[in-house]
Amino acid sequence: MGCVLSSPRRSRRTPGYEEPTVLASQTSFTVNEVEALYELYKKLSYSIFKDGLIHKEEFRLALFRTSKGANLFADRVFDLFDLKRNGVIEFGEFVRSLSIFHPRAPESDKTAFAFKLYDLRGTGYIEKEELREMVVALLDESDLCLSDSAVEEIVDNTFSQADSNGDDRIDPKEWEEFVKKNPASLRNMSLPYLQDITTAFPSFVMHSEVDDYSGISK
């Protein structure tokens, strides 16, 4: 009788794991880059809860170095990454959403993501109050403070350019035209280090600078 060889023990995968070849075919990343992102994902998903899933507190820790305190910007980005709407970010969701921030990602994808970021109520329009709330959140994230009048000026200037039909809300088509005229509004939608993810292993930190936002109002 021949001996029976046991199959090699598979390495433990995080919940929701998807093969790098599949994710590479659906995103702007190469297979090697997806594999590197998996190492980064594991680091983030075990930073607090040790369950292989990225929770909102871990996401805040990755973005802002703190897991405490709500932040509209961080929470909104988390919600958009959480494609299944189940309160956690799985590996496939992480890669697919992060792909939008790749410098090689289509500008149309970046434009659509940015629109959703500002459409806080999910109505399909950006209203003044939503834009105002996000401006304040971005300023707070940058530890900077502008007067109420300065914030209102940013909001009013943006709407004067983007709200072409004058109905006090910005629809996706108006937003698309606005972005074409104001490319600086998408500056934070590209993270250059994603092109070097296999060689430079960064912390997942997104910075939103006031200069970027001020560019929207010009």
TIVEX-221345 format. One record per atom (N, C-alpha, C): residue in three letters; atom name; x, y, z. Coordinates in Angstrom, 3 decimals, m for minus. Layout:
% residues N
vovo|sevo|east|north|up
ala|CA|X|Y|Z .
...
END
This chain:
% residues 218
vovo|sevo|east|north|up
met|N|0.843|m1.208|0.000 .
met|CA|0.000|0.000|0.000 .
met|C|0.872|1.250|0.000 .
gly|N|0.486|2.177|m0.826 .
gly|CA|1.252|3.412|m0.843 .
gly|C|0.822|4.310|0.299 .
cys|N|1.708|5.150|0.710 .
cys|CA|1.361|6.065|1.799 .
cys|C|0.559|7.238|1.248 .
val|N|m0.287|7.781|2.099 .
val|CA|m1.119|8.924|1.706 .
val|C|m0.464|10.196|2.211 .
leu|N|m0.199|11.115|1.297 .
leu|CA|0.432|12.377|1.662 .
leu|C|m0.648|13.397|1.984 .
ser|N|m0.517|14.010|3.121 .
ser|CA|m1.488|15.042|3.490 .
ser|C|m1.224|16.301|2.687 .
ser|N|m2.292|17.005|2.340 .
ser|CA|m2.134|18.234|1.555 .
ser|C|m1.520|19.316|2.421 .
pro|N|m0.761|20.221|1.792 .
pro|CA|m0.125|21.290|2.562 .
pro|C|m1.179|22.122|3.292 .
arg|N|m0.836|22.526|4.461 .
arg|CA|m1.762|23.348|5.258 .
arg|C|m1.841|24.747|4.669 .
arg|N|m3.048|25.159|4.374 .
arg|CA|m3.225|26.483|3.790 .
arg|C|m3.062|27.567|4.858 .
ser|N|m2.445|28.636|4.432 .
ser|CA|m2.276|29.743|5.368 .
ser|C|m3.641|30.364|5.659 .
arg|N|m3.804|30.821|6.855 .
arg|CA|m5.085|31.387|7.289 .
arg|C|m5.344|32.701|6.573 .
arg|N|m6.531|32.803|6.002 .
arg|CA|m6.902|34.010|5.274 .
arg|C|m7.898|34.813|6.093 .
thr|N|m7.920|36.114|5.855 .
thr|CA|m8.877|36.964|6.548 .
thr|C|m10.265|36.748|5.965 .
pro|N|m11.330|37.037|6.726 .
pro|CA|m12.691|36.902|6.206 .
pro|C|m12.883|37.778|4.963 .
gly|N|m13.580|37.249|3.967 .
gly|CA|m13.820|38.025|2.758 .
gly|C|m12.628|38.108|1.834 .
tyr|N|m11.632|37.241|2.049 .
tyr|CA|m10.437|37.251|1.196 .
tyr|C|m10.803|36.924|m0.244 .
glu|N|m10.190|37.629|m1.198 .
glu|CA|m10.369|37.340|m2.616 .
glu|C|m8.991|37.203|m3.252 .
glu|N|m8.896|36.367|m4.272 .
glu|CA|m7.614|36.102|m4.903 .
glu|C|m7.055|37.357|m5.582 .
pro|N|m5.756|37.601|m5.418 .
pro|CA|m5.123|38.774|m6.035 .
pro|C|m5.316|38.847|m7.552 .
thr|N|m5.308|37.700|m8.221 .
thr|CA|m5.484|37.723|m9.679 .
thr|C|m6.855|38.271|m10.061 .
val|N|m7.871|37.923|m9.277 .
val|CA|m9.220|38.417|m9.549 .
val|C|m9.303|39.922|m9.309 .
leu|N|m8.774|40.356|m8.173 .
leu|CA|m8.830|41.774|m7.839 .
leu|C|m7.994|42.612|m8.808 .
ala|N|m6.867|42.083|m9.237 .
ala|CA|m6.026|42.815|m10.188 .
ala|C|m6.748|43.010|m11.518 .
ser|N|m7.536|42.017|m11.911 .
ser|CA|m8.250|42.111|m13.187 .
ser|C|m9.387|43.122|m13.141 .
gln|N|m9.816|43.499|m11.943 .
gln|CA|m10.957|44.388|m11.775 .
gln|C|m10.579|45.773|m11.273 .
thr|N|m9.279|46.008|m11.038 .
thr|CA|m8.840|47.285|m10.475 .
thr|C|m7.631|47.818|m11.232 .
ser|N|m7.082|48.914|m10.734 .
ser|CA|m5.891|49.517|m11.345 .
ser|C|m4.596|48.912|m10.832 .
phe|N|m4.692|47.934|m9.917 .
phe|CA|m3.508|47.338|m9.310 .
phe|C|m3.034|46.109|m10.079 .
thr|N|m1.739|45.835|m9.966 .
thr|CA|m1.176|44.592|m10.476 .
thr|C|m1.340|43.513|m9.411 .
val|N|m1.071|42.265|m9.778 .
val|CA|m1.169|41.176|m8.809 .
val|C|m0.210|41.397|m7.648 .
asn|N|1.015|41.815|m7.944 .
asn|CA|1.987|42.061|m6.879 .
asn|C|1.538|43.183|m5.956 .
glu|N|0.908|44.201|m6.523 .
glu|CA|0.432|45.312|m5.699 .
glu|C|m0.719|44.866|m4.798 .
val|N|m1.589|44.010|m5.324 .
val|CA|m2.691|43.492|m4.505 .
val|C|m2.139|42.659|m3.356 .
glu|N|m1.106|41.869|m3.631 .
glu|CA|m0.494|41.062|m2.577 .
glu|C|0.110|41.951|m1.493 .
ala|N|0.727|43.053|m1.914 .
ala|CA|1.285|43.991|m0.938 .
ala|C|0.167|44.660|m0.133 .
leu|N|m0.927|44.963|m0.805 .
leu|CA|m2.064|45.566|m0.106 .
leu|C|m2.668|44.600|0.905 .
tyr|N|m2.572|43.313|0.632 .
tyr|CA|m3.092|42.336|1.581 .
tyr|C|m2.303|42.384|2.887 .
glu|N|m1.002|42.563|2.786 .
glu|CA|m0.179|42.693|3.995 .
glu|C|m0.560|43.957|4.770 .
leu|N|m0.813|45.039|4.032 .
leu|CA|m1.245|46.275|4.666 .
leu|C|m2.624|46.102|5.296 .
tyr|N|m3.507|45.425|4.585 .
tyr|CA|m4.859|45.179|5.090 .
tyr|C|m4.815|44.387|6.399 .
lys|N|m4.004|43.354|6.448 .
lys|CA|m3.895|42.547|7.665 .
lys|C|m3.413|43.396|8.836 .
lys|N|m2.468|44.270|8.561 .
lys|CA|m1.943|45.133|9.618 .
lys|C|m3.046|46.023|10.186 .
leu|N|m3.865|46.582|9.299 .
leu|CA|m4.941|47.462|9.753 .
leu|C|m6.060|46.684|10.428 .
ser|N|m6.412|45.526|9.865 .
ser|CA|m7.575|44.781|10.352 .
ser|C|m7.328|44.055|11.671 .
tyr|N|m6.068|44.004|12.097 .
tyr|CA|m5.762|43.417|13.403 .
tyr|C|m5.248|44.463|14.395 .
ser|N|m5.378|45.738|14.029 .
ser|CA|m4.807|46.784|14.871 .
ser|C|m5.572|46.986|16.174 .
ile|N|m6.870|46.691|16.172 .
ile|CA|m7.673|46.856|17.390 .
ile|C|m8.463|45.598|17.714 .
phe|N|m9.236|45.095|16.767 .
phe|CA|m10.184|44.015|17.055 .
phe|C|m9.673|42.611|16.737 .
lys|N|m8.591|42.476|16.018 .
lys|CA|m7.945|41.180|15.782 .
lys|C|m8.861|40.164|15.084 .
asp|N|m9.729|40.644|14.205 .
asp|CA|m10.637|39.701|13.545 .
asp|C|m10.482|39.659|12.033 .
gly|N|m9.505|40.373|11.497 .
gly|CA|m9.275|40.328|10.060 .
gly|C|m10.246|41.159|9.246 .
leu|N|m10.973|42.042|9.904 .
leu|CA|m11.887|42.957|9.233 .
leu|C|m11.573|44.372|9.708 .
ile|N|m11.722|45.343|8.840 .
ile|CA|m11.441|46.719|9.227 .
ile|C|m12.719|47.365|9.753 .
his|N|m12.701|47.701|11.036 .
his|CA|m13.830|48.381|11.661 .
his|C|m13.612|49.884|11.590 .
lys|N|m14.663|50.634|11.863 .
lys|CA|m14.583|52.089|11.735 .
lys|C|m13.496|52.672|12.636 .
glu|N|m13.338|52.139|13.841 .
glu|CA|m12.300|52.641|14.743 .
glu|C|m10.908|52.409|14.157 .
glu|N|m10.703|51.269|13.517 .
glu|CA|m9.412|50.966|12.893 .
glu|C|m9.183|51.856|11.681 .
phe|N|m10.254|52.173|10.974 .
phe|CA|m10.157|53.056|9.814 .
phe|C|m9.761|54.456|10.256 .
arg|N|m10.399|54.938|11.340 .
arg|CA|m10.027|56.252|11.868 .
arg|C|m8.573|56.272|12.315 .
leu|N|m8.146|55.172|12.942 .
leu|CA|m6.762|55.085|13.400 .
leu|C|m5.799|55.159|12.220 .
ala|N|m6.158|54.514|11.116 .
ala|CA|m5.306|54.516|9.932 .
ala|C|m5.246|55.892|9.287 .
leu|N|m6.389|56.583|9.232 .
leu|CA|m6.426|57.885|8.592 .
leu|C|m5.864|58.991|9.456 .
phe|N|m6.231|58.982|10.747 .
phe|CA|m5.930|60.130|11.588 .
phe|C|m5.129|59.813|12.840 .
arg|N|m4.619|58.580|12.932 .
arg|CA|m3.777|58.189|14.066 .
arg|C|m4.534|58.176|15.387 .
thr|N|m5.840|58.206|15.332 .
thr|CA|m6.635|58.085|16.555 .
thr|C|m7.916|57.336|16.241 .
ser|N|m8.351|56.497|17.166 .
ser|CA|m9.584|55.729|16.973 .
ser|C|m10.754|56.367|17.691 .
lys|N|m10.491|57.487|18.366 .
lys|CA|m11.531|58.106|19.194 .
lys|C|m12.117|59.327|18.487 .
gly|N|m13.391|59.528|18.715 .
gly|CA|m14.045|60.714|18.209 .
gly|C|m14.519|60.568|16.777 .
ala|N|m15.757|60.944|16.545 .
ala|CA|m16.324|60.869|15.204 .
ala|C|m15.729|61.966|14.330 .
asn|N|m15.559|61.665|13.066 .
asn|CA|m15.090|62.632|12.090 .
asn|C|m15.889|62.391|10.824 .
leu|N|m16.619|63.398|10.388 .
leu|CA|m17.514|63.242|9.250 .
leu|C|m16.773|62.762|8.012 .
phe|N|m15.588|63.315|7.774 .
phe|CA|m14.820|62.931|6.593 .
phe|C|m14.419|61.456|6.665 .
ala|N|m13.832|61.043|7.794 .
ala|CA|m13.409|59.645|7.946 .
ala|C|m14.597|58.697|7.880 .
asp|N|m15.693|59.071|8.546 .
asp|CA|m16.872|58.208|8.566 .
asp|C|m17.494|58.088|7.182 .
arg|N|m17.469|59.185|6.432 .
arg|CA|m18.053|59.156|5.085 .
arg|C|m17.217|58.278|4.153 .
val|N|m15.893|58.407|4.228 .
val|CA|m15.031|57.566|3.397 .
val|C|m15.214|56.097|3.785 .
phe|N|m15.302|55.824|5.077 .
phe|CA|m15.526|54.450|5.534 .
phe|C|m16.815|53.888|4.936 .
asp|N|m17.886|54.687|4.987 .
asp|CA|m19.167|54.220|4.461 .
asp|C|m19.076|53.903|2.970 .
leu|N|m18.301|54.681|2.234 .
leu|CA|m18.167|54.434|0.795 .
leu|C|m17.279|53.225|0.502 .
phe|N|m16.327|52.934|1.383 .
phe|CA|m15.506|51.734|1.242 .
phe|C|m16.311|50.483|1.607 .
asp|N|m17.245|50.642|2.528 .
asp|CA|m18.062|49.524|3.015 .
asp|C|m19.164|49.218|1.998 .
leu|N|m18.782|48.594|0.904 .
leu|CA|m19.690|48.371|m0.218 .
leu|C|m20.872|47.476|0.150 .
lys|N|m20.674|46.541|1.074 .
lys|CA|m21.747|45.635|1.480 .
lys|C|m22.644|46.227|2.551 .
arg|N|m22.284|47.399|3.050 .
arg|CA|m23.063|48.079|4.088 .
arg|C|m23.298|47.198|5.315 .
asn|N|m22.243|46.494|5.737 .
asn|CA|m22.379|45.632|6.918 .
asn|C|m21.513|46.096|8.084 .
gly|N|m21.006|47.318|8.013 .
gly|CA|m20.299|47.902|9.140 .
gly|C|m18.826|47.575|9.239 .
val|N|m18.286|46.809|8.286 .
val|CA|m16.860|46.490|8.262 .
val|C|m16.385|46.531|6.805 .
ile|N|m15.075|46.641|6.638 .
ile|CA|m14.492|46.632|5.295 .
ile|C|m13.724|45.335|5.106 .
glu|N|m14.130|44.538|4.148 .
glu|CA|m13.441|43.300|3.826 .
glu|C|m12.318|43.586|2.830 .
phe|N|m11.460|42.594|2.629 .
phe|CA|m10.286|42.803|1.787 .
phe|C|m10.660|43.231|0.369 .
gly|N|m11.625|42.548|m0.243 .
gly|CA|m12.023|42.903|m1.601 .
gly|C|m12.548|44.316|m1.697 .
glu|N|m13.327|44.739|m0.706 .
glu|CA|m13.848|46.096|m0.674 .
glu|C|m12.708|47.100|m0.534 .
phe|N|m11.752|46.759|0.298 .
phe|CA|m10.592|47.620|0.535 .
phe|C|m9.836|47.878|m0.764 .
val|N|m9.556|46.819|m1.516 .
val|CA|m8.784|46.953|m2.745 .
val|C|m9.580|47.686|m3.822 .
arg|N|m10.833|47.310|m3.992 .
arg|CA|m11.646|47.940|m5.038 .
arg|C|m11.843|49.433|m4.776 .
ser|N|m12.087|49.795|m3.534 .
ser|CA|m12.292|51.206|m3.210 .
ser|C|m10.988|51.988|m3.278 .
leu|N|m9.926|51.395|m2.778 .
leu|CA|m8.631|52.075|m2.806 .
leu|C|m8.138|52.266|m4.234 .
ser|N|m8.567|51.394|m5.131 .
ser|CA|m8.162|51.496|m6.531 .
ser|C|m8.577|52.823|m7.158 .
ile|N|m9.672|53.398|m6.654 .
ile|CA|m10.145|54.678|m7.177 .
ile|C|m9.111|55.772|m6.930 .
phe|N|m8.303|55.604|m5.873 .
phe|CA|m7.290|56.605|m5.523 .
phe|C|m5.957|56.362|m6.229 .
his|N|m5.890|55.310|m7.046 .
his|CA|m4.662|55.033|m7.795 .
his|C|m4.498|56.099|m8.881 .
pro|N|m3.279|56.618|m9.055 .
pro|CA|m3.066|57.637|m10.086 .
pro|C|m3.495|57.200|m11.486 .
arg|N|m3.509|55.889|m11.735 .
arg|CA|m3.906|55.401|m13.061 .
arg|C|m5.412|55.178|m13.178 .
ala|N|m6.147|55.332|m12.107 .
ala|CA|m7.591|55.112|m12.144 .
ala|C|m8.265|56.169|m13.025 .
pro|N|m9.323|55.800|m13.715 .
pro|CA|m10.030|56.760|m14.575 .
pro|C|m10.525|57.965|m13.796 .
glu|N|m10.424|59.131|m14.404 .
glu|CA|m10.886|60.347|m13.743 .
glu|C|m12.388|60.277|m13.479 .
ser|N|m13.117|59.570|m14.333 .
ser|CA|m14.563|59.449|m14.139 .
ser|C|m14.888|58.738|m12.829 .
asp|N|m14.060|57.741|m12.462 .
asp|CA|m14.269|57.036|m11.194 .
asp|C|m13.995|57.957|m10.012 .
lys|N|m12.950|58.756|m10.130 .
lys|CA|m12.611|59.695|m9.060 .
lys|C|m13.711|60.750|m8.901 .
thr|N|m14.217|61.227|m10.025 .
thr|CA|m15.277|62.236|m9.999 .
thr|C|m16.525|61.691|m9.325 .
ala|N|m16.895|60.462|m9.680 .
ala|CA|m18.093|59.848|m9.105 .
ala|C|m17.934|59.612|m7.607 .
phe|N|m16.740|59.167|m7.185 .
phe|CA|m16.500|58.922|m5.757 .
phe|C|m16.576|60.225|m4.983 .
ala|N|m15.947|61.280|m5.524 .
ala|CA|m15.961|62.575|m4.845 .
ala|C|m17.396|63.097|m4.708 .
phe|N|m18.215|62.875|m5.735 .
phe|CA|m19.613|63.304|m5.666 .
phe|C|m20.330|62.588|m4.520 .
lys|N|m20.135|61.292|m4.415 .
lys|CA|m20.764|60.519|m3.343 .
lys|C|m20.266|60.976|m1.978 .
leu|N|m18.999|61.384|m1.918 .
leu|CA|m18.417|61.844|m0.657 .
leu|C|m19.183|63.053|m0.122 .
tyr|N|m19.562|63.970|m1.030 .
tyr|CA|m20.262|65.185|m0.626 .
tyr|C|m21.775|64.988|m0.533 .
asp|N|m22.295|63.989|m1.215 .
asp|CA|m23.736|63.708|m1.171 .
asp|C|m24.042|62.936|0.109 .
leu|N|m24.000|63.628|1.230 .
leu|CA|m24.084|62.993|2.543 .
leu|C|m25.397|62.264|2.780 .
arg|N|m26.477|62.777|2.237 .
arg|CA|m27.798|62.179|2.480 .
arg|C|m28.142|61.094|1.461 .
gly|N|m27.278|60.936|0.444 .
gly|CA|m27.533|59.923|m0.571 .
gly|C|m28.738|60.223|m1.442 .
thr|N|m28.998|61.503|m1.688 .
thr|CA|m30.158|61.896|m2.486 .
thr|C|m29.870|61.977|m3.974 .
gly|N|m28.591|61.897|m4.348 .
gly|CA|m28.234|62.066|m5.755 .
gly|C|m27.924|63.500|m6.114 .
tyr|N|m27.890|64.365|m5.109 .
tyr|CA|m27.552|65.781|m5.284 .
tyr|C|m26.652|66.230|m4.136 .
ile|N|m25.829|67.241|m4.410 .
ile|CA|m25.052|67.891|m3.349 .
ile|C|m25.766|69.193|m3.019 .
glu|N|m26.225|69.316|m1.787 .
glu|CA|m26.894|70.531|m1.360 .
glu|C|m25.930|71.389|m0.541 .
lys|N|m26.289|72.637|m0.377 .
lys|CA|m25.379|73.585|0.285 .
lys|C|m25.008|73.137|1.692 .
glu|N|m25.983|72.655|2.448 .
glu|CA|m25.704|72.254|3.817 .
glu|C|m24.732|71.080|3.854 .
glu|N|m24.850|70.158|2.894 .
glu|CA|m23.928|69.011|2.829 .
glu|C|m22.511|69.487|2.531 .
leu|N|m22.382|70.389|1.571 .
leu|CA|m21.062|70.924|1.241 .
leu|C|m20.478|71.678|2.427 .
arg|N|m21.325|72.443|3.102 .
arg|CA|m20.876|73.208|4.275 .
arg|C|m20.355|72.264|5.374 .
glu|N|m21.095|71.191|5.621 .
glu|CA|m20.688|70.224|6.643 .
glu|C|m19.343|69.582|6.295 .
met|N|m19.150|69.267|5.019 .
met|CA|m17.901|68.618|4.630 .
met|C|m16.729|69.589|4.680 .
val|N|m16.961|70.847|4.314 .
val|CA|m15.902|71.859|4.426 .
val|C|m15.433|71.960|5.871 .
val|N|m16.379|72.048|6.796 .
val|CA|m16.048|72.154|8.219 .
val|C|m15.300|70.901|8.679 .
ala|N|m15.727|69.722|8.211 .
ala|CA|m15.073|68.471|8.601 .
ala|C|m13.641|68.414|8.088 .
leu|N|m13.431|68.855|6.850 .
leu|CA|m12.085|68.858|6.281 .
leu|C|m11.174|69.834|7.010 .
leu|N|m11.707|70.972|7.376 .
leu|CA|m10.932|71.939|8.150 .
leu|C|m10.579|71.377|9.520 .
asp|N|m11.549|70.724|10.142 .
asp|CA|m11.316|70.128|11.463 .
asp|C|m10.263|69.039|11.381 .
glu|N|m10.318|68.226|10.330 .
glu|CA|m9.328|67.156|10.147 .
glu|C|m7.928|67.725|9.977 .
ser|N|m7.854|68.928|9.409 .
ser|CA|m6.559|69.576|9.201 .
ser|C|m6.144|70.446|10.387 .
asp|N|m6.941|70.412|11.467 .
asp|CA|m6.671|71.225|12.660 .
asp|C|m6.592|72.708|12.338 .
leu|N|m7.421|73.123|11.397 .
leu|CA|m7.473|74.532|11.029 .
leu|C|m8.895|75.039|11.213 .
cys|N|m9.003|76.330|11.403 .
cys|CA|m10.313|76.920|11.661 .
cys|C|m10.485|78.169|10.809 .
leu|N|m11.590|78.221|10.083 .
leu|CA|m11.942|79.416|9.338 .
leu|C|m13.208|80.005|9.944 .
ser|N|m13.385|81.277|9.756 .
ser|CA|m14.595|81.926|10.254 .
ser|C|m15.805|81.418|9.488 .
asp|N|m16.969|81.588|10.079 .
asp|CA|m18.199|81.175|9.414 .
asp|C|m18.350|81.869|8.064 .
ser|N|m17.948|83.125|8.000 .
ser|CA|m18.080|83.878|6.749 .
ser|C|m17.152|83.322|5.671 .
ala|N|m15.956|82.850|6.081 .
ala|CA|m15.023|82.269|5.116 .
ala|C|m15.552|80.946|4.584 .
val|N|m16.140|80.144|5.472 .
val|CA|m16.746|78.881|5.046 .
val|C|m17.888|79.149|4.076 .
glu|N|m18.719|80.132|4.404 .
glu|CA|m19.845|80.474|3.526 .
glu|C|m19.351|80.939|2.166 .
glu|N|m18.219|81.638|2.142 .
glu|CA|m17.671|82.110|0.873 .
glu|C|m17.238|80.934|m0.002 .
ile|N|m16.621|79.915|0.615 .
ile|CA|m16.228|78.723|m0.123 .
ile|C|m17.461|78.042|m0.714 .
val|N|m18.482|77.874|0.121 .
val|CA|m19.710|77.205|m0.327 .
val|C|m20.378|78.007|m1.440 .
asp|N|m20.516|79.309|m1.247 .
asp|CA|m21.196|80.151|m2.241 .
asp|C|m20.440|80.190|m3.554 .
asn|N|m19.114|80.288|m3.473 .
asn|CA|m18.314|80.323|m4.697 .
asn|C|m18.408|79.010|m5.465 .
thr|N|m18.422|77.908|m4.717 .
thr|CA|m18.543|76.602|m5.372 .
thr|C|m19.884|76.486|m6.081 .
phe|N|m20.942|76.878|m5.402 .
phe|CA|m22.279|76.772|m6.005 .
phe|C|m22.448|77.740|m7.166 .
ser|N|m21.821|78.904|m7.092 .
ser|CA|m21.948|79.869|m8.191 .
ser|C|m21.347|79.314|m9.473 .
gln|N|m20.343|78.446|m9.321 .
gln|CA|m19.715|77.833|m10.490 .
gln|C|m20.402|76.539|m10.918 .
ala|N|m20.800|75.736|m9.940 .
ala|CA|m21.280|74.389|m10.253 .
ala|C|m22.784|74.307|m10.508 .
asp|N|m23.564|75.109|m9.792 .
asp|CA|m25.022|75.007|m9.898 .
asp|C|m25.500|75.795|m11.119 .
ser|N|m25.323|75.206|m12.291 .
ser|CA|m25.575|75.923|m13.539 .
ser|C|m27.051|76.229|m13.781 .
asn|N|m27.953|75.403|m13.234 .
asn|CA|m29.389|75.665|m13.453 .
asn|C|m30.041|76.431|m12.301 .
gly|N|m29.245|76.786|m11.296 .
gly|CA|m29.725|77.662|m10.229 .
gly|C|m30.795|77.085|m9.331 .
asp|N|m30.787|75.749|m9.120 .
asp|CA|m31.806|75.149|m8.256 .
asp|C|m31.296|74.858|m6.848 .
asp|N|m30.148|75.447|m6.494 .
asp|CA|m29.560|75.325|m5.150 .
asp|C|m29.148|73.900|m4.808 .
arg|N|m28.791|73.133|m5.798 .
arg|CA|m28.212|71.812|m5.572 .
arg|C|m27.399|71.430|m6.806 .
ile|N|m26.407|70.563|m6.583 .
ile|CA|m25.503|70.166|m7.664 .
ile|C|m25.797|68.724|m8.033 .
asp|N|m26.145|68.488|m9.293 .
asp|CA|m26.407|67.130|m9.730 .
asp|C|m25.133|66.524|m10.316 .
pro|N|m25.102|65.218|m10.595 .
pro|CA|m23.875|64.572|m11.076 .
pro|C|m23.299|65.199|m12.341 .
lys|N|m24.165|65.621|m13.275 .
lys|CA|m23.673|66.227|m14.514 .
lys|C|m23.028|67.580|m14.229 .
glu|N|m23.665|68.374|m13.380 .
glu|CA|m23.090|69.669|m13.011 .
glu|C|m21.759|69.475|m12.293 .
trp|N|m21.683|68.462|m11.431 .
trp|CA|m20.448|68.177|m10.718 .
trp|C|m19.340|67.780|m11.694 .
glu|N|m19.690|66.975|m12.685 .
glu|CA|m18.715|66.546|m13.680 .
glu|C|m18.149|67.741|m14.435 .
glu|N|m19.034|68.667|m14.820 .
glu|CA|m18.575|69.860|m15.532 .
glu|C|m17.735|70.752|m14.631 .
phe|N|m18.120|70.848|m13.368 .
phe|CA|m17.363|71.651|m12.408 .
phe|C|m15.956|71.099|m12.229 .
val|N|m15.829|69.788|m12.103 .
val|CA|m14.530|69.152|m11.909 .
val|C|m13.628|69.378|m13.122 .
lys|N|m14.197|69.338|m14.312 .
lys|CA|m13.401|69.573|m15.520 .
lys|C|m12.788|70.968|m15.508 .
lys|N|m13.533|71.935|m14.979 .
lys|CA|m13.047|73.317|m14.919 .
lys|C|m12.169|73.568|m13.692 .
asn|N|m12.297|72.688|m12.684 .
asn|CA|m11.548|72.851|m11.429 .
asn|C|m10.873|71.537|m11.055 .
pro|N|m9.856|71.120|m11.805 .
pro|CA|m9.206|69.829|m11.540 .
pro|C|m8.623|69.707|m10.139 .
ala|N|m8.328|70.838|m9.495 .
ala|CA|m7.776|70.792|m8.131 .
ala|C|m8.757|70.169|m7.155 .
ser|N|m10.042|70.158|m7.502 .
ser|CA|m11.036|69.572|m6.605 .
ser|C|m10.889|68.072|m6.476 .
leu|N|m10.124|67.448|m7.388 .
leu|CA|m9.881|66.007|m7.315 .
leu|C|m8.465|65.681|m6.858 .
arg|N|m7.738|66.680|m6.392 .
arg|CA|m6.334|66.460|m6.038 .
arg|C|m6.170|65.379|m4.974 .
asn|N|m7.072|65.350|m4.007 .
asn|CA|m6.979|64.360|m2.935 .
asn|C|m7.497|62.989|m3.347 .
met|N|m7.957|62.868|m4.580 .
met|CA|m8.465|61.592|m5.056 .
met|C|m7.373|60.728|m5.666 .
ser|N|m6.139|61.187|m5.648 .
ser|CA|m5.004|60.396|m6.130 .
ser|C|m3.943|60.322|m5.040 .
leu|N|m3.528|59.099|m4.726 .
leu|CA|m2.478|58.866|m3.733 .
leu|C|m1.266|58.296|m4.462 .
pro|N|m0.243|59.139|m4.712 .
pro|CA|0.912|58.709|m5.515 .
pro|C|1.596|57.449|m5.004 .
tyr|N|1.611|57.227|m3.679 .
tyr|CA|2.346|56.078|m3.154 .
tyr|C|1.744|54.748|m3.592 .
leu|N|0.502|54.756|m4.067 .
leu|CA|m0.108|53.501|m4.501 .
leu|C|0.598|52.919|m5.721 .
gln|N|1.345|53.761|m6.443 .
gln|CA|2.128|53.254|m7.574 .
gln|C|3.376|52.514|m7.108 .
asp|N|3.771|52.746|m5.858 .
asp|CA|4.990|52.144|m5.326 .
asp|C|4.699|51.275|m4.120 .
ile|N|3.501|50.739|m4.052 .
ile|CA|3.072|49.995|m2.873 .
ile|C|3.935|48.768|m2.614 .
thr|N|4.533|48.212|m3.660 .
thr|CA|5.341|47.003|m3.472 .
thr|C|6.736|47.317|m2.945 .
thr|N|7.184|48.548|m3.115 .
thr|CA|8.528|48.893|m2.656 .
thr|C|8.513|49.829|m1.448 .
ala|N|7.595|50.760|m1.449 .
ala|CA|7.455|51.672|m0.313 .
ala|C|6.196|51.278|0.430 .
phe|N|6.356|50.741|1.626 .
phe|CA|5.205|50.216|2.364 .
phe|C|4.722|51.267|3.334 .
pro|N|3.753|52.091|2.911 .
pro|CA|3.347|53.228|3.742 .
pro|C|2.271|52.877|4.737 .
ser|N|2.063|53.776|5.663 .
ser|CA|0.865|53.701|6.489 .
ser|C|m0.272|54.263|5.641 .
phe|N|m1.458|53.758|5.825 .
phe|CA|m2.585|54.215|5.033 .
phe|C|m3.103|55.513|5.620 .
val|N|m2.540|56.619|5.155 .
val|CA|m2.913|57.920|5.679 .
val|C|m3.299|58.820|4.516 .
met|N|m4.503|59.371|4.583 .
met|CA|m4.969|60.295|3.566 .
met|C|m4.987|61.680|4.179 .
his|N|m4.369|62.634|3.503 .
his|CA|m4.339|63.997|4.022 .
his|C|m5.243|64.885|3.166 .
ser|N|m6.076|65.658|3.806 .
ser|CA|m6.915|66.621|3.118 .
ser|C|m6.464|68.006|3.548 .
glu|N|m5.848|68.732|2.638 .
glu|CA|m5.286|70.030|2.989 .
glu|C|m6.245|71.139|2.586 .
val|N|m6.236|72.201|3.364 .
val|CA|m7.131|73.319|3.089 .
val|C|m6.823|73.939|1.737 .
asp|N|m5.552|73.943|1.338 .
asp|CA|m5.191|74.483|0.032 .
asp|C|m5.965|73.790|m1.067 .
asp|N|m6.121|72.456|m0.925 .
asp|CA|m6.854|71.701|m1.923 .
asp|C|m8.300|72.166|m1.978 .
tyr|N|m8.866|72.394|m0.816 .
tyr|CA|m10.272|72.775|m0.774 .
tyr|C|m10.452|74.208|m1.252 .
ser|N|m9.469|75.063|m0.926 .
ser|CA|m9.572|76.439|m1.361 .
ser|C|m9.578|76.509|m2.871 .
gly|N|m8.904|75.536|m3.500 .
gly|CA|m8.868|75.521|m4.961 .
gly|C|m10.238|75.337|m5.564 .
ile|N|m11.160|74.748|m4.822 .
ile|CA|m12.511|74.520|m5.341 .
ile|C|m13.222|75.862|m5.553 .
ser|N|m12.921|76.798|m4.662 .
ser|CA|m13.677|78.035|m4.678 .
ser|C|m13.117|79.075|m5.653 .
lys|N|m12.030|78.753|m6.318 .
lys|CA|m11.417|79.747|m7.208 .
lys|C|m12.080|79.741|m8.577 .
END
